[in-house]
Amino acid sequence: MRPTIINDKIIKAFEKVVNEDINAIILTDDELVLEVNDILNEEDKFSYSAYKDWKAFAIGTKDENDTSEENMEQYKKLRSVIKKALTKQKKHLFDKFRSDEGQWQKWAWIIERKFDDWNIKHRYDHTSKDEKIDLIKVEIINGNTNQSDTSVPEDSTEPSKDTA
């Protein structure tokens, strides 16, 4: 495992930028990296791809067994900064949601898309090969709508011609 350059100075710089004004709310990841690098010494500056890697470890999308325990401690500190920024964003959005009576739907829409735990629509993963998806077959026969599952016998490929 290669050593990481993330250190306490970098974590402190992240904290400073995120806590300044409304940066936690308005900055994209790319802008955050630029702002943090602006206040670091030359030897502590890092690339956007390094940040994406650190963030992946911090939020758990990369396996922590792929890095050292020392690095993981730094990533946990970064996770704390990220979570605080997201909490700040959520609070800000809910303040807008409550106070902007004429536009509350706009804020609800943003909240649903930004935070999965507030998304009221169910999301389905249709990529799983292990799950069978039950389909419903709808036939319109003589103005009547008949619904049946897809377990129709093989020999009945044509809709019924009965007009009963």
ZAMAR-444848 format. One record per residue (C-alpha): residue in one letter; y, x, z. Coordinates in steps of 0.02 Angstrom, whole numbers, plus 50000, padded with zeros to 5 digits. Layout:
N
<atom><residu>A</residu><c2>Y</c2><c1>X</c1><c3>Z</c3></atom>
...
This chain:
164
<atom><residu>M</residu><c2>50000</c2><c1>50000</c1><c3>50000</c3></atom>
<atom><residu>R</residu><c2>50169</c2><c1>50066</c1><c3>49953</c3></atom>
<atom><residu>P</residu><c2>50306</c2><c1>50067</c1><c3>50083</c3></atom>
<atom><residu>T</residu><c2>50446</c2><c1>49942</c1><c3>50067</c3></atom>
<atom><residu>I</residu><c2>50629</c2><c1>49983</c1><c3>50080</c3></atom>
<atom><residu>I</residu><c2>50670</c2><c1>49826</c1><c3>50177</c3></atom>
<atom><residu>N</residu><c2>50740</c2><c1>49875</c1><c3>50346</c3></atom>
<atom><residu>D</residu><c2>50845</c2><c1>49808</c1><c3>50488</c3></atom>
<atom><residu>K</residu><c2>51008</c2><c1>49852</c1><c3>50398</c3></atom>
<atom><residu>I</residu><c2>50956</c2><c1>49745</c1><c3>50251</c3></atom>
<atom><residu>I</residu><c2>50904</c2><c1>49601</c1><c3>50364</c3></atom>
<atom><residu>K</residu><c2>51071</c2><c1>49610</c1><c3>50455</c3></atom>
<atom><residu>A</residu><c2>51161</c2><c1>49607</c1><c3>50287</c3></atom>
<atom><residu>F</residu><c2>51064</c2><c1>49451</c1><c3>50237</c3></atom>
<atom><residu>E</residu><c2>51112</c2><c1>49369</c1><c3>50402</c3></atom>
<atom><residu>K</residu><c2>51295</c2><c1>49414</c1><c3>50378</c3></atom>
<atom><residu>V</residu><c2>51304</c2><c1>49345</c1><c3>50201</c3></atom>
<atom><residu>V</residu><c2>51207</c2><c1>49186</c1><c3>50239</c3></atom>
<atom><residu>N</residu><c2>51312</c2><c1>49147</c1><c3>50394</c3></atom>
<atom><residu>E</residu><c2>51478</c2><c1>49179</c1><c3>50306</c3></atom>
<atom><residu>D</residu><c2>51574</c2><c1>49021</c1><c3>50260</c3></atom>
<atom><residu>I</residu><c2>51459</c2><c1>48905</c1><c3>50160</c3></atom>
<atom><residu>N</residu><c2>51357</c2><c1>49041</c1><c3>50075</c3></atom>
<atom><residu>A</residu><c2>51192</c2><c1>48969</c1><c3>50139</c3></atom>
<atom><residu>I</residu><c2>51232</c2><c1>48811</c1><c3>50043</c3></atom>
<atom><residu>I</residu><c2>51303</c2><c1>48875</c1><c3>49880</c3></atom>
<atom><residu>L</residu><c2>51220</c2><c1>49041</c1><c3>49839</c3></atom>
<atom><residu>T</residu><c2>51071</c2><c1>49055</c1><c3>49723</c3></atom>
<atom><residu>D</residu><c2>50943</c2><c1>49191</c1><c3>49760</c3></atom>
<atom><residu>D</residu><c2>51019</c2><c1>49301</c1><c3>49624</c3></atom>
<atom><residu>E</residu><c2>51194</c2><c1>49279</c1><c3>49697</c3></atom>
<atom><residu>L</residu><c2>51128</c2><c1>49312</c1><c3>49872</c3></atom>
<atom><residu>V</residu><c2>51055</c2><c1>49479</c1><c3>49816</c3></atom>
<atom><residu>L</residu><c2>51222</c2><c1>49527</c1><c3>49735</c3></atom>
<atom><residu>E</residu><c2>51319</c2><c1>49482</c1><c3>49892</c3></atom>
<atom><residu>V</residu><c2>51200</c2><c1>49575</c1><c3>50008</c3></atom>
<atom><residu>N</residu><c2>51202</c2><c1>49730</c1><c3>49896</c3></atom>
<atom><residu>D</residu><c2>51393</c2><c1>49727</c1><c3>49898</c3></atom>
<atom><residu>I</residu><c2>51395</c2><c1>49763</c1><c3>50085</c3></atom>
<atom><residu>L</residu><c2>51251</c2><c1>49890</c1><c3>50089</c3></atom>
<atom><residu>N</residu><c2>51259</c2><c1>50077</c1><c3>50070</c3></atom>
<atom><residu>E</residu><c2>51196</c2><c1>50145</c1><c3>49906</c3></atom>
<atom><residu>E</residu><c2>51029</c2><c1>50204</c1><c3>49979</c3></atom>
<atom><residu>D</residu><c2>50990</c2><c1>50030</c1><c3>50049</c3></atom>
<atom><residu>K</residu><c2>51027</c2><c1>49930</c1><c3>49891</c3></atom>
<atom><residu>F</residu><c2>50880</c2><c1>49840</c1><c3>49811</c3></atom>
<atom><residu>S</residu><c2>50837</c2><c1>49746</c1><c3>49652</c3></atom>
<atom><residu>Y</residu><c2>50817</c2><c1>49560</c1><c3>49626</c3></atom>
<atom><residu>S</residu><c2>50632</c2><c1>49586</c1><c3>49588</c3></atom>
<atom><residu>A</residu><c2>50611</c2><c1>49676</c1><c3>49756</c3></atom>
<atom><residu>Y</residu><c2>50692</c2><c1>49527</c1><c3>49842</c3></atom>
<atom><residu>K</residu><c2>50577</c2><c1>49404</c1><c3>49752</c3></atom>
<atom><residu>D</residu><c2>50429</c2><c1>49507</c1><c3>49814</c3></atom>
<atom><residu>W</residu><c2>50495</c2><c1>49511</c1><c3>49993</c3></atom>
<atom><residu>K</residu><c2>50530</c2><c1>49325</c1><c3>49989</c3></atom>
<atom><residu>A</residu><c2>50354</c2><c1>49289</c1><c3>49925</c3></atom>
<atom><residu>F</residu><c2>50283</c2><c1>49379</c1><c3>50077</c3></atom>
<atom><residu>A</residu><c2>50411</c2><c1>49298</c1><c3>50192</c3></atom>
<atom><residu>I</residu><c2>50372</c2><c1>49119</c1><c3>50140</c3></atom>
<atom><residu>G</residu><c2>50185</c2><c1>49148</c1><c3>50126</c3></atom>
<atom><residu>T</residu><c2>50156</c2><c1>49137</c1><c3>49939</c3></atom>
<atom><residu>K</residu><c2>50091</c2><c1>49315</c1><c3>49940</c3></atom>
<atom><residu>D</residu><c2>49945</c2><c1>49366</c1><c3>50048</c3></atom>
<atom><residu>E</residu><c2>50002</c2><c1>49464</c1><c3>50201</c3></atom>
<atom><residu>N</residu><c2>49843</c2><c1>49570</c1><c3>50186</c3></atom>
<atom><residu>D</residu><c2>49924</c2><c1>49648</c1><c3>50032</c3></atom>
<atom><residu>T</residu><c2>50056</c2><c1>49737</c1><c3>50138</c3></atom>
<atom><residu>S</residu><c2>50065</c2><c1>49836</c1><c3>50298</c3></atom>
<atom><residu>E</residu><c2>50093</c2><c1>49760</c1><c3>50471</c3></atom>
<atom><residu>E</residu><c2>50258</c2><c1>49853</c1><c3>50481</c3></atom>
<atom><residu>N</residu><c2>50318</c2><c1>49776</c1><c3>50318</c3></atom>
<atom><residu>M</residu><c2>50257</c2><c1>49605</c1><c3>50372</c3></atom>
<atom><residu>E</residu><c2>50366</c2><c1>49616</c1><c3>50528</c3></atom>
<atom><residu>Q</residu><c2>50518</c2><c1>49641</c1><c3>50416</c3></atom>
<atom><residu>Y</residu><c2>50465</c2><c1>49497</c1><c3>50304</c3></atom>
<atom><residu>K</residu><c2>50451</c2><c1>49385</c1><c3>50457</c3></atom>
<atom><residu>K</residu><c2>50631</c2><c1>49427</c1><c3>50501</c3></atom>
<atom><residu>L</residu><c2>50681</c2><c1>49384</c1><c3>50323</c3></atom>
<atom><residu>R</residu><c2>50584</c2><c1>49220</c1><c3>50338</c3></atom>
<atom><residu>S</residu><c2>50690</c2><c1>49176</c1><c3>50489</c3></atom>
<atom><residu>V</residu><c2>50850</c2><c1>49206</c1><c3>50390</c3></atom>
<atom><residu>I</residu><c2>50785</c2><c1>49101</c1><c3>50245</c3></atom>
<atom><residu>K</residu><c2>50732</c2><c1>48958</c1><c3>50359</c3></atom>
<atom><residu>K</residu><c2>50900</c2><c1>48957</c1><c3>50446</c3></atom>
<atom><residu>A</residu><c2>50988</c2><c1>48950</c1><c3>50277</c3></atom>
<atom><residu>L</residu><c2>50878</c2><c1>48804</c1><c3>50221</c3></atom>
<atom><residu>T</residu><c2>50912</c2><c1>48714</c1><c3>50385</c3></atom>
<atom><residu>K</residu><c2>51098</c2><c1>48739</c1><c3>50358</c3></atom>
<atom><residu>Q</residu><c2>51082</c2><c1>48670</c1><c3>50181</c3></atom>
<atom><residu>K</residu><c2>50986</c2><c1>48518</c1><c3>50243</c3></atom>
<atom><residu>K</residu><c2>51113</c2><c1>48481</c1><c3>50380</c3></atom>
<atom><residu>H</residu><c2>51256</c2><c1>48495</c1><c3>50255</c3></atom>
<atom><residu>L</residu><c2>51170</c2><c1>48378</c1><c3>50132</c3></atom>
<atom><residu>F</residu><c2>51133</c2><c1>48250</c1><c3>50267</c3></atom>
<atom><residu>D</residu><c2>51314</c2><c1>48257</c1><c3>50327</c3></atom>
<atom><residu>K</residu><c2>51367</c2><c1>48217</c1><c3>50148</c3></atom>
<atom><residu>F</residu><c2>51234</c2><c1>48082</c1><c3>50136</c3></atom>
<atom><residu>R</residu><c2>51300</c2><c1>47995</c1><c3>50293</c3></atom>
<atom><residu>S</residu><c2>51486</c2><c1>48015</c1><c3>50259</c3></atom>
<atom><residu>D</residu><c2>51496</c2><c1>47978</c1><c3>50071</c3></atom>
<atom><residu>E</residu><c2>51461</c2><c1>47791</c1><c3>50075</c3></atom>
<atom><residu>G</residu><c2>51502</c2><c1>47764</c1><c3>49892</c3></atom>
<atom><residu>Q</residu><c2>51392</c2><c1>47905</c1><c3>49831</c3></atom>
<atom><residu>W</residu><c2>51247</c2><c1>47908</c1><c3>49955</c3></atom>
<atom><residu>Q</residu><c2>51119</c2><c1>47892</c1><c3>49813</c3></atom>
<atom><residu>K</residu><c2>51179</c2><c1>48057</c1><c3>49740</c3></atom>
<atom><residu>W</residu><c2>51147</c2><c1>48147</c1><c3>49903</c3></atom>
<atom><residu>A</residu><c2>50979</c2><c1>48061</c1><c3>49928</c3></atom>
<atom><residu>W</residu><c2>50928</c2><c1>48118</c1><c3>49752</c3></atom>
<atom><residu>I</residu><c2>50976</c2><c1>48299</c1><c3>49792</c3></atom>
<atom><residu>I</residu><c2>50886</c2><c1>48294</c1><c3>49960</c3></atom>
<atom><residu>E</residu><c2>50727</c2><c1>48225</c1><c3>49880</c3></atom>
<atom><residu>R</residu><c2>50722</c2><c1>48365</c1><c3>49753</c3></atom>
<atom><residu>K</residu><c2>50772</c2><c1>48506</c1><c3>49868</c3></atom>
<atom><residu>F</residu><c2>50657</c2><c1>48464</c1><c3>50013</c3></atom>
<atom><residu>D</residu><c2>50479</c2><c1>48405</c1><c3>49978</c3></atom>
<atom><residu>D</residu><c2>50461</c2><c1>48332</c1><c3>50152</c3></atom>
<atom><residu>W</residu><c2>50599</c2><c1>48207</c1><c3>50107</c3></atom>
<atom><residu>N</residu><c2>50529</c2><c1>48163</c1><c3>49936</c3></atom>
<atom><residu>I</residu><c2>50477</c2><c1>47980</c1><c3>49944</c3></atom>
<atom><residu>K</residu><c2>50375</c2><c1>47986</c1><c3>49784</c3></atom>
<atom><residu>H</residu><c2>50195</c2><c1>48040</c1><c3>49794</c3></atom>
<atom><residu>R</residu><c2>50156</c2><c1>48196</c1><c3>49695</c3></atom>
<atom><residu>Y</residu><c2>49986</c2><c1>48212</c1><c3>49617</c3></atom>
<atom><residu>D</residu><c2>49900</c2><c1>48369</c1><c3>49558</c3></atom>
<atom><residu>H</residu><c2>49813</c2><c1>48324</c1><c3>49396</c3></atom>
<atom><residu>T</residu><c2>49755</c2><c1>48502</c1><c3>49364</c3></atom>
<atom><residu>S</residu><c2>49606</c2><c1>48500</c1><c3>49480</c3></atom>
<atom><residu>K</residu><c2>49441</c2><c1>48506</c1><c3>49385</c3></atom>
<atom><residu>D</residu><c2>49343</c2><c1>48458</c1><c3>49540</c3></atom>
<atom><residu>E</residu><c2>49420</c2><c1>48287</c1><c3>49558</c3></atom>
<atom><residu>K</residu><c2>49373</c2><c1>48138</c1><c3>49451</c3></atom>
<atom><residu>I</residu><c2>49522</c2><c1>48034</c1><c3>49398</c3></atom>
<atom><residu>D</residu><c2>49482</c2><c1>47848</c1><c3>49394</c3></atom>
<atom><residu>L</residu><c2>49559</c2><c1>47766</c1><c3>49243</c3></atom>
<atom><residu>I</residu><c2>49590</c2><c1>47582</c1><c3>49216</c3></atom>
<atom><residu>K</residu><c2>49554</c2><c1>47506</c1><c3>49047</c3></atom>
<atom><residu>V</residu><c2>49665</c2><c1>47361</c1><c3>49000</c3></atom>
<atom><residu>E</residu><c2>49614</c2><c1>47246</c1><c3>48858</c3></atom>
<atom><residu>I</residu><c2>49718</c2><c1>47104</c1><c3>48791</c3></atom>
<atom><residu>I</residu><c2>49604</c2><c1>46970</c1><c3>48723</c3></atom>
<atom><residu>N</residu><c2>49675</c2><c1>46808</c1><c3>48656</c3></atom>
<atom><residu>G</residu><c2>49831</c2><c1>46825</c1><c3>48763</c3></atom>
<atom><residu>N</residu><c2>49734</c2><c1>46863</c1><c3>48924</c3></atom>
<atom><residu>T</residu><c2>49745</c2><c1>47030</c1><c3>49011</c3></atom>
<atom><residu>N</residu><c2>49579</c2><c1>47095</c1><c3>49077</c3></atom>
<atom><residu>Q</residu><c2>49570</c2><c1>47252</c1><c3>49184</c3></atom>
<atom><residu>S</residu><c2>49412</c2><c1>47350</c1><c3>49210</c3></atom>
<atom><residu>D</residu><c2>49366</c2><c1>47525</c1><c3>49260</c3></atom>
<atom><residu>T</residu><c2>49305</c2><c1>47649</c1><c3>49130</c3></atom>
<atom><residu>S</residu><c2>49124</c2><c1>47626</c1><c3>49177</c3></atom>
<atom><residu>V</residu><c2>49100</c2><c1>47506</c1><c3>49031</c3></atom>
<atom><residu>P</residu><c2>48924</c2><c1>47519</c1><c3>48956</c3></atom>
<atom><residu>E</residu><c2>48911</c2><c1>47634</c1><c3>48805</c3></atom>
<atom><residu>D</residu><c2>48858</c2><c1>47495</c1><c3>48686</c3></atom>
<atom><residu>S</residu><c2>49011</c2><c1>47387</c1><c3>48721</c3></atom>
<atom><residu>T</residu><c2>49141</c2><c1>47488</c1><c3>48629</c3></atom>
<atom><residu>E</residu><c2>49220</c2><c1>47335</c1><c3>48549</c3></atom>
<atom><residu>P</residu><c2>49317</c2><c1>47205</c1><c3>48648</c3></atom>
<atom><residu>S</residu><c2>49231</c2><c1>47037</c1><c3>48668</c3></atom>
<atom><residu>K</residu><c2>49261</c2><c1>46916</c1><c3>48526</c3></atom>
<atom><residu>D</residu><c2>49230</c2><c1>46763</c1><c3>48635</c3></atom>
<atom><residu>T</residu><c2>49374</c2><c1>46642</c1><c3>48634</c3></atom>
<atom><residu>A</residu><c2>49319</c2><c1>46547</c1><c3>48788</c3></atom>
